[in-house]
Amino acid sequence: MANYYLDIETQGFKPEVDKIVTIQFQELDGFGKAKGPLIILKEWEMGEGDMIRTFYKRLFRSSNWDFVPVGTNLIFDLTFLWAKFKKYELDVCPLDKYLYEKPMIDIKHTLIIANDLEFKGSGLDKMTNKKTDGRDIPIFYNNQEYDKIEAYIKNETESFIECLEKLRSKLMEAFPKNV
């Protein structure tokens, strides 16, 4: 199974009422480096339903993920995606079944450990060269400042991949394979 960086941007925190604004994903190699292009599916270009269906068709096979999601705070992203899959009547297993049976790589907890076990200050925007957190995305979306959303996504993706590469390198130093 291929590894894919996965992230979404939303209008808020409630999947029942808030839209997914973008879904972005990028294939990664075995070292955590970008292998393919960054794909950004945009609600303002295709509507939420078509965006969700496109993502589903692209990375879902026979009601199963055909990839390993890699990201930060994936529970948030997956909870939103599952709610939208259900809304648009797409065939998926229950989310809890997926969370316990499918592989995923989430660096959220590693960032917390690197931040002296403190949650506050452990976001990518505090731990990498990511310029800001995502709290302005709903404002940009409502103001139709889509270029700002795309710039944010590109910066966030670059920061995530750089962070993942550094984490992997440091972990390989700390835990060599041939010990």
C-alpha positions in Angstrom: 0.0 0.0 0.0 1.2 3.5 -0.8 1.7 6.2 1.8 -0.2 9.4 1.2 0.0 12.7 3.0 -3.6 13.6 3.8 -5.2 16.7 5.1 -8.5 18.6 4.8 -9.5 22.2 5.4 -13.0 22.9 6.7 -15.4 25.8 7.5 -15.6 24.7 11.1 -15.4 21.8 13.5 -18.8 20.2 13.1 -19.0 17.6 10.3 -22.8 17.6 10.5 -23.1 21.3 9.4 -19.7 22.5 8.2 -18.3 22.0 4.7 -15.0 20.4 3.8 -13.4 23.2 1.8 -10.4 21.3 0.4 -9.0 17.8 0.5 -5.3 17.6 -0.2 -3.1 14.6 -0.6 0.3 13.7 -2.0 2.0 10.3 -2.4 5.1 9.8 -0.2 8.0 7.5 -0.7 9.3 5.1 2.0 11.4 7.9 3.5 8.5 10.4 3.9 9.6 12.5 0.9 7.1 13.7 -1.7 6.9 11.2 -4.5 4.0 12.6 -6.6 2.4 16.0 -7.0 0.3 17.7 -4.3 -3.4 17.2 -5.3 -5.8 19.8 -4.0 -9.5 19.1 -4.5 -11.4 22.4 -4.0 -15.0 22.7 -3.0 -15.4 26.1 -4.8 -14.5 24.5 -8.1 -16.5 21.3 -7.9 -18.9 21.5 -5.0 -18.5 19.4 -1.9 -20.4 16.3 -3.1 -18.3 16.0 -6.3 -15.1 16.7 -4.3 -15.9 14.0 -1.8 -16.8 11.5 -4.6 -13.7 12.3 -6.5 -11.5 11.7 -3.5 -13.4 8.5 -2.7 -12.9 7.1 -6.2 -9.3 8.1 -6.3 -8.1 6.5 -3.1 -10.8 4.1 -2.1 -11.1 0.5 -3.5 -13.9 -1.9 -2.7 -15.0 -0.1 0.5 -11.4 -0.1 1.8 -8.6 2.5 1.8 -6.1 1.6 -0.8 -3.4 3.7 1.0 -1.9 4.6 4.3 -2.8 8.1 5.4 0.0 10.1 6.9 -0.7 13.4 8.6 -1.3 15.4 11.7 -4.4 14.9 13.8 -5.9 12.4 11.3 -8.8 11.6 13.6 -10.2 15.0 12.9 -9.8 14.6 9.1 -11.1 11.0 9.1 -14.2 11.9 11.2 -15.1 14.7 8.8 -14.5 12.5 5.7 -16.6 9.6 7.1 -19.5 12.0 7.9 -19.3 13.3 4.3 -19.0 9.7 2.9 -22.2 8.9 4.8 -23.9 12.1 3.6 -23.2 11.4 0.0 -24.1 7.7 0.4 -20.7 6.2 -0.3 -20.0 2.7 0.9 -17.6 2.7 3.8 -16.9 0.5 6.8 -17.7 2.0 10.2 -15.0 4.6 11.2 -14.1 2.8 14.4 -13.4 -0.4 12.5 -11.1 1.5 10.1 -9.3 3.2 13.0 -8.5 -0.1 14.7 -7.8 -2.2 11.7 -6.1 0.0 9.1 -2.6 1.5 9.3 -2.1 5.2 9.5 0.8 7.4 10.5 -0.1 10.4 12.7 2.7 12.6 13.9 0.5 14.6 16.4 1.7 12.7 19.4 5.4 12.9 18.4 5.0 16.7 18.2 3.5 16.7 21.7 6.5 14.6 23.0 8.9 17.0 21.2 7.2 19.9 23.0 7.9 18.6 26.5 4.6 16.7 26.6 2.7 19.9 26.3 -0.3 20.1 24.0 -0.2 23.9 23.8 2.5 24.9 21.3 2.8 21.5 19.7 1.1 22.4 16.4 3.0 22.4 13.1 2.9 26.2 13.1 4.8 26.2 16.4 7.2 23.4 15.6 8.1 24.0 11.9 8.4 26.8 9.4 4.6 26.7 8.8 3.6 30.3 8.9 0.2 30.1 10.7 -2.5 27.7 11.9 -5.7 27.1 9.9 -8.0 29.3 11.9 -8.2 31.9 9.0 -9.4 29.3 6.4 -13.1 29.9 7.1 -12.6 33.7 6.7 -10.6 33.2 3.5 -13.3 30.9 2.2 -16.2 33.3 3.1 -14.3 36.2 1.4 -13.6 34.0 -1.6 -9.8 34.5 -1.1 -9.1 31.1 -2.5 -5.5 32.0 -3.4 -4.8 32.5 0.3 -6.2 29.0 1.1 -4.0 27.4 -1.6 -0.9 29.3 -0.4 -1.7 28.1 3.2 -2.1 24.5 2.0 1.2 24.5 0.1 3.1 26.0 3.0 1.5 23.5 5.4 2.3 20.5 3.1 5.9 21.6 2.7 6.3 22.1 6.5 4.7 18.7 7.2 6.9 16.8 4.8 10.1 18.6 6.1 9.0 17.7 9.7 8.3 14.1 8.8 11.7 13.7 7.1 13.5 15.2 10.2 11.5 13.0 12.6 12.3 9.9 10.6 16.0 10.8 10.4 16.2 11.4 14.2 14.3 8.2 15.0 16.6 6.2 12.7 19.6 7.6 14.6 18.0 6.8 17.9 16.8 3.3 16.9 19.1 1.9 14.2 17.7 -1.2 12.4 20.7 -3.5 13.0 21.0 -3.3 16.8 
